[in-house]
Amino acid sequence: MTKSITLRDANQNFAKYVRAVEAGEEFVITRRGEAVAKLSPVSAKRVLTAEQEAVRRRMVKRLRKGWNLGIGKIDRDALHER
């Protein structure tokens, strides 16, 4: 979803908005309520923000640990048994 920001806010917080754009966000810059520019990523390559990277690390750690489903250990061969 594209967010709308004022020209003044874009000028005062430019580095913050560039980091957000690197993380995949888009912004429409307005002057007196009218859209005048769009700030968007050049490529599809996504760079995670520090907060997103922390969430990703926690998720990977939890996935590696797994969940106890009360059915014992299951290996790949058991899952794909014919």
N, C-alpha and C positions, 0 to 999 in steps of 0.2 A: 504494500500500500504506500503510495506516495504521500509524504507529509509536506505541509505548507509552512514556510518560515518567512519572516520579514527580511528585507534587505539589510536592515540594521543588525538584526540578530546574526545573519549570515556573515556580515563583516566582523562583528565582535567575537564570534565563535567559529571562525573558519576552520581551524585545525580540528575541532571537535566534529564538525560536519564532514570533513574529508575522511576522518577515521570511520565514521558511520557509513559513508559511501563505499569505502573499501570493504566494509562488512556486508555490503549488498543493499543498503537502503538508498532510496531516492528522495530528493527534495525539490519542491517547486518554490522558487524565491519570488516573493511578492513585494511590490511597491505601491503603497496606498491602496492595498486590497486587490490589485491586479497582478496576475502572473507575468513576470518579465524574464525569467530564466529557469532552467532546470539543471540540477546538480545530480548526476547519475554516474554509475560505474562505466568505465571504458570497455572492460572485458567481463566475461562471466566468472573469472577467477575470484574466489571469495576468500577474504582475509578475515579471520575471526577477531572479534574484540577480546579484550582481556577477560571480561565476564563470560563470554561465550566459550573461550578456551578453557576456563576453569570448569564450566559445566560439562564440556566434552571430556575432560580428564576424569571427573567424578563418574560419568556415565560409563566410560571404558573400564574403569576400575570395578564398578559394580557388575558389569557384564562379564568380566573375567572371573569374578567370584561366583556368579550364578545365583540361582534361587532354589531353595529347598522345596520341592513339590511333594515330598513325602512318598516318593515311589522308588527311591534308591538312585544309584548312579546310572546314567544312560550314556552309552558311547555312540559314536557316529554309525558304526556297523549295526547296532541294535535299532537305530532309528530308520535305517534304510534296508532292513531285513525284508525279504520277499516272501 
